[in-house]
Amino acid sequence: MADEVRVTFLGGLGDIGRNCAAIETGDALLLLDCGQMFAGEDRPGVDSVLPDLSYVFERSRKVVGCVATHGHEDHVGALSHLLARVRCDIYGTPFTLGLARRRIAESGYGDRARLIPVADGDTRRIGPFECEFIPVTHSVPGGVITAIGTPQGVLLHSCDFKLDFFPVDGRRTDLARIGAISQDPGVRLLLADSTNAERPGSSRSESDIGPVLAGVFAANAGRRIVAACFASHLHRVQQIVSAAIADGRRVATLGLSMKKNVALGRELGLLAAPDSAFVDIAETAGMAAGELCVVSTGSQAEERSSLATAAAGDGRWIDIGPDDTVVLSSNPIPGNEVRVSRMINDLIGRGARVVHSGEIEIHTSGHGRQDELAALHQAASPEWFVPVHGELRHLRAHAGLARRLGMPPERALVARDGDQLVLADDGLRVEPAVCAGDHVLVHGPFTGPDRGVLDERLTLAQQGIVVATLAVDLEAGAIVGEPQVTSRGWLDEADADGLEVEIEKELAGAVAEFLSAEPQATATDVRRVVRRTTGALVANRSQRRPTILPVVVPA
């Protein structure tokens, strides 16, 4: 009998982001990605959301390495949090490691990791796992499909992928190699990207975006063009830069991550453009609008991003105005739609023209649609399949696609964060909720699960707060002075003033009555009365439920 192999999903199954899985056999644990998820507006005050790494921390002595499949933040953004507790070798292509290295260095944990570069077709033994790295096309250079040899056969992880027959860099997804592995030794388990599993057909080639961009440049002669895309999407940056050069413009980068990624891409030979094409953003003030293209971060209207601050009129390097055309060469990430729409309105309000994917096809996804997923399944011909990377709707759609392609229904299984796959001689089973699979929140220097603070923040944001303060002499059983009620974010001052006075009178009577009836009352008992009395009156008078904060001061 061969040793069992266990795959525990720590993030990425049920939402888009924080992708991370632990693959174990014997006394070894290999991590597959370690990413974060950006917090939406439903998580105010949260910087990012991490996978539940407690499972790994409890098994830190078993960790033999981490495979970083590509450089997107939802796959490598949590590495510094891992390294805070676990020393770990990280394997990836040079561009992936270049992106990861910067984050790790910023966190101060650079001495806790060896970054080990791999090339297309390389095979590395990581502990007991024989890992082959297969090139894959995605919206960032250097992604790899990973074929992981285990005691239970080959586990094939697709990475985020698409089938682009005309990629900008000529690097295609190697289906032929996957087909060869399916023949010998065979694919025991396939884990595959599900982001676009609901969408029929195939995604457009990245190369199709170049002519669209060229058309935008031609239609905006004499105007400054500010083109925003993901800083890691060097294929898109390459096409923007090429269109700008062809239009007789020079290029400036805006945003620290864009500046660093462009420099890294040029250093690695992934971004082709002469030095003369670039100008520092600090030296563009005197340039004619039609001579300049600014390649910027902030296509998702991220708080404090360069484009978002410029749209709000607070940009350090550029002032948006009537001579500008802003090109958003991306689609809003699910959850960002409102924020992106607000930024577009701000840009238009400053007189700019805005070109976005809602108007013309100026973006294409890096995730394959149903026909591309089907091609991967047919090439891999796996014995078992579990969809990954997506919301529950995407996972179920992908499992349904596999079954329509002929996979027996019982062999296409859907798992969620915290579940564990057990691959054994007799097949595959899902053990649910082996670990919590919690969303771990990062608030500045604090990291941990939500213990109710988000509900409090949302209530404060939506309903406001009412603070009721009074001093009591518990020994005498009497109120000292008069209750004081103040509020913020509850009602307009003119409406609140009268109600606050009414609450103060009600509190004085209710607490006095309680103290006379309960001579042994404690401050905690009084707080309950204050909270209940204030809350009932607030809800009755305003039909709202702000946070009630009772403050009882023993006199």
N, C-alpha and C positions, 0 to 999 in steps of 0.2 A: 504494500500500500504506500502511495506517495503522500507526503505531508500535505495537509490542507493549506489553502491560501485564503486569507481573509482580506476583504476590501471594505474599509470603513469610510463612509462619506461624512466629512466634517463640514462641508459647505458646498454650495453650487447646485444642489438638487432641490428646486422649489423656488429659486429666485435667480436673477441674472447677476452673478458676482460671487465673490469670496470662495472661489473654487479651490477645493483641497480634498484629497483622499489619501488614506494610509493603507498601504499594501503590506501585508505581513505573512511571513511563513517562518516557522521555527522561532528563532530568537532574533529575527531581523525585521525591521520596519522601513519601508521606502515611501517617502512622501511624493505624491504626484501633484505638483503645483501648491502654492500657498498664497492665495490672493485675498484682496479686500473688496468691499462694495461701498460705493459712495452713498451717503445717507441722503434720502429724499426729504422733501418738505414735511413729511409726516414724522420725521425725527429731528426736531429743532435742537440745535446746539450740539449735534453729533457730527464729528469730523468724518468718520468712516466706520464701517461694520466689518468685523473679522469673523473667520471661521472659529468654531469651538476647538481650540488647540489643547484643551485640558487632556484629551485622550492621548495626545502625543507626549505632553509633559509627563504624564504618569508612566510612560514607556520610553523615556528619553535615552536610556542605556541601549535600547534596541535600534535606534535610528542609524541607518547606514548611509542616508543621503536623501536629496530632494531633486527630482527632475522638474526643471522649469520649462514648460512646453513652449512658451512664447512670452514676450515682454509686456503684455497688457497688465494693468494694475489689478484686474480681477483674477490674475493668475500668479503674480509675483509681489503684489503690494503689501502682503502681510509677512514677508520673509524676515523683516527686522523684528517683528513681534515673536516669531519663532526663535530667532537667534538670541533673544534676550534670555531664553531659558535653556536652549539646546544648541550645542555646537553641531554644525552640519555641513557636509560637502554639498555644493549645488552645481548641477550639471545643466548646461544649456549652450545654445549657439552664441557666438561672440556678441551679436547685437542684443540678444536677450540678457546676457550677463552684464553687458554695458549699462543697460537700463536698471537692472537690479543692483549693480554695484553702487550706483549713485545713491539710491535710497538707503542701502545698508550702511554706507559710509556716513550719511547724514545722521543716522541713528546712533553711531558710535560703536557698532557691533562688527566692524570690518574684520577684526581679529578673530572672530568666532566662526568664520566660514572660509572654506577653500572654494573658489569659483573655478570650475573645471570645464573648459570649452570643449564642445563636440562639433563635428562637421557632419554634413549629410552623408549617411551611409555608415557612420561610425558605429561600432559596437563596444560597449563598456560593461564590465562586470562590476556591479554595485552590490556589495555583500553577496548573497546567493542569487541575485537577479541578473540575468543576462539581458541588457537593454540595447536595442538597436534604434537608431535615430533616423527617421525617414522624412524627407522634405515634404512640406505641406504649404499650400497657398492660403494666406489669411490677410487681414488688413494691417499687418505689421511684418517686417522682414524676419526671417529666421525661425519661423515656427516649425515644430517637428511632431510628427506622429511617433508614438513610442510603442515598439513591440517589446514586451517585457516577458522574458523567459522565466517561468516559475516551475516548481515541482508538479503543478497541475496543468502544464501546457502554456501556450502563449496568451497573454493578456494584451490586447491591442487597444490603445487609447488614441482617439482620432485627433486630439487637439481641437481647437476651434479651426474650422476649415471650410474651404469652398473648392470647387473644381473650376479653375480659371485656365483656359487653354491659351490665353494671350496675356499672361501676367506682365506687369511693367518690368520686372527684373528677370523674366524668363525662367523663373524657378517654379516648376509645376508640382502639384501633388503627385507623388509617385505611386499611382495605382498599380503599375506593373509589379513593383516590389511587394505590395500588399497581396496581390494575386499569387505571387510566388510563395509567400509565407503561408497562404491559405492551402496550398498544395502540399507543402512540406516545411514545417511540421504540422501545419494547421492552426487555426485560430480558435482557442477554447472559449474565450470571452471577449466580446467587443463592447467597449464603452465609447459612445459617440455623441458629438455635439448635437443638441436638439433645438437650438435657438429658432431656426426657421422651418421646423418640422411641419408647421401648419400651412406653409405657403407652397403651392404647386409650382411646377416648372423648375427653372434654373436661374441663378443670380446672373446679373450682367457682369461682363468682364471689367476689371479695373481699368483696362486700357480704353474702354468706351468713354471714360470720363474726360480724357484728354481733349478730344475735339469739342466737347461741351464747354470746357473751361476756355479753350481758344476762342470760341464764339462769344463768351462773356467778355473777354478782354477786347475783342474787336468791337463789340457794341458799346464799350465804355472808354473810347479814346478820349484823352484829355482829362480823365478823372483818376484820382488815386483809387487803387483797388486794395482793399483789406480782405484777405482770404483766410478764413478760419477753418481749421480741421484738427483732428487729434494729433498731438505732437509726435506720437509714436508711429503715425501712419505715413512713413517715409515714401511709400508709393504715391500717395496723394500729394505729398509735398513736392515730390519730383515732378509731377505733372503740372502743378501750379508754377513751380520755378521755370520749367521748360516753356510754358505758355507766356510767362512774363518776359523771358529772354527773347522769345520770338516776336514779342510785341514791342521790343526796344526798351524794356524797363529794367531797372535794377531792383534787387530784392533785399528787404530788411526783415529780420525776424523780431517778433514781439512776444514776450513771455519767456521766462527763464527756461522752462522745459523745452520750448521750441528751439531756443538758441542752442541748448546743450545737445538735443537730439539731432539737429541738423549738423552740428560739429562732429558728433559721433558717427553719423551716417557717412559724412564725407571722409572721415578718417578710415572707416572700414570699406570704403569704395562702394557703398550702397546708394549714395546720392551723387549724381554726376552733374557738375556745374563748375565753370571756371571761377577762380577767386574774384575776378573782375566783375562778376555778376552780383556780388554781395556788397552791401553797405551797412554800417552800423546804424541802428535806429536813432542813436543820439546825433547822427550827422545828417539827418534827412530834413531838418526844418526848412532849409532853403530850396529844396528840390521842387520842381514843377510837379503838379499832381499827376500828370500823364506819364511821368518818367519813373514812377515808383509803384511797387507792389509790396505790401506788408503781409507777411505770412504769420498768422497769429494763433495763439491758443484761445480757448474760451468758446468754442462752438457749442458747448452745452450750457453756456451761461453760468458756469461755476462761480460761486461767490469768490470774489477777489481775483478772478481771472482777468487777464489783460483786456479782453474785449468787453467783458461785462462792466468793468470799471470805466472804460472809455464811453460805453453806451450811457452810463449814468453821469457822464460829465466830469469824472474824476481821474481820467487817464493821465499817466505820468508823461508818456512819450507822444501820444497823438490826441488831437481834438477832432472828434467826428463832426462833419458838417456837410453842406450841400455839394461839395466837390468830391464826396466819397461814395464809392460803391462797395458795400460789404457783402462778401460771398460766404455763406455758411455751407461748406462742403461736407455735410454730415446729416444724419437723421437724429432727432432727439432720442436719447436713451429713454426707455419706458420709465415714467415718473418725472422726467424733466420737461415735459411738453409745456406746462404752464410757465416755467421759468424761462425757457427759450422764447416762447411767444411774447413774454413781457420784455425781454431784451430786444426783440425785433421791433416792437412798438417804440421802445426808447430810441433805437437807432433811427427809425423813420421820423420820430419827433425831432431829431436833431438835423433833419434835412437829407439824410443819406438815402440812397437807393439800397435795397436789400434783396439779394438773390438767394433763394433757399430751395431745398428739395421739394417743398410743397408747390413750387412753380415750375421748375424744370428738373430733369433727371441729372442732377449734379452730384449724386452720391450713389454708391452701390455697396451692398452689404459684404462683409467678410465672412458671412456664414452661409453655407450651402442650403438650397431649398430641396424639396422632396426628390427631384430627379437626381440631384447630386448625392443626397443621402442614399438613395437606392443604388447608385453606382458604387458607393463605398461598401454597402452591404453585399452586393453581388461579387465584388472583388475579394472581400474578406471571407465570405461564406462562413460566418462564425457558428459555433455549436450553441452558444448562449449569447444573449444580448441584454444590456441594461443601458437605457438612454441616460445621458448626463447633460449638464450645462443647460439649464432652462427652468422656467416655471412649470408647475405641475401640468398645465395644459399642453406645454411643449413636450414634456416627457411622455405623456399619454399618447399624443399624436405620433410621436416617433415610434413608440412601441406598436401602435396600430399599423404604421407603415411597414414595419418589419414583418408583422403577421400577414399583411396583404402580399408581401413579397415571397411568402411561403414558409416563413419560420413557424414552427409549432407554437401555438399560443402560450403554452406553459414554459417556453424557453425564452420568451421576451418579457422580462420582468421589470416592474417600475419600483424604484426605491426612492427614499427621501433622506434628507439630512439626518444623520444620527443612525441610520440603518447600516447593517453590515452584511456583505455578501460572503458566503462560505462556499468555496469551490473545492469539492472533494471528488474522490474516485467515482462516487455514485451520482454526481451532478452538482447543480448550483441551488442554493436556497438563500432566502433573505431572512435575516434575523432582525426584526424591527427594534428601533430605539435602543441600540446597544450603548450609545452615548447620547447626551442631551441634544447635540446639534444646535446649540443656542446661537443666537445672534449676539456676538460680543461687541460692545459699543466702545468707541474711542472718543472721549471728551477731553481734548487737550492731553494732559499727562495721566488722565485716569482711564483705566480699561476694565471692563467687566460687563456682565449681563444687565439687562434692564430690570431693575427691582421696583419699578413703579414711577421712576422719575420722569419718563416720557409722558405718561398720562398727566402728571402734574404740570409739566411744561405746556402741553397742549391745552389743558384747562385754563392755565394762566393766559395763554395767547388768545384763546377763543372767548373766555368768559370773564377774565380778570380776577381780582382778589379783594376780599373784604377782611380787614383786620379789626378785631374787637379787643380792646385792652381795658382791664380794670384791676384795681388793687383791692385786696381783701385782707381783713384781720381775722384769721381763722380761729384764733382763741376767743375773740369777742363775738364771732359769728356775724360780722358786719362788713359792708362795703366801705372803703375809704375813698372819699372823693366821688367824682362822677365817672361813669364809663365813657370811653372815647372810641369812636368808630371812624375809621378812615378807609378809603377804597382807591384802587387804581385799576383802570381798564375795565371797570364794571359798567358804569354809566357816565354820561357827560356830567361835568361838575354841577351844572344847574339842576339836573335831575337827581343827582346823588345826595346833594346837601340835605334836602328835606328828609329823605329816607334814612340817612345816617342818624339824624336827630331822633327820628322815630324809633330806630333800633336801640339807641342809647337809653331812651326812656323804658322801652320794653325790657332791656337787659337789667336795668336797675331794679325793676319790680320782680322779675323772675329769679334773679340771684338772691335778692333779699329774702324772698319767700322760701327758696331752697335752703339757705343757711339757717333760717329759723326752725325749719323742720328737720334739719340734719346737723346737729351740734358737733358731730365727729367728722364732718366733711373734710376732705383733703383738697389740695390745689387741683389734682387730677379730676376729682369729682366736679369741681367748679368749672373747669375747662369744658367738660362734657355739656354742662348746662349752657355755657356761653355758646359753644358750637351749635347745639341743637336749637336754641332760641334764635340765634342770628341766622342760621341757615333756613329755618322755617319762614322767618319774616322776609328774608331776601328772595326766596323762591316765590312766595305768595305775592309780593309786591312787584317783582320785576319779571317773573317767569324765566329767570335765568339761574344758572347754578355755578357761580364763581367759587373759587377756592375760599373757604372760610378759615381764617387763622385766629384762633382764640389765644390771647396772651393774658395770663393771670399772674399778677405780681403779689406775693405774700408781703403784707405790711408789718 
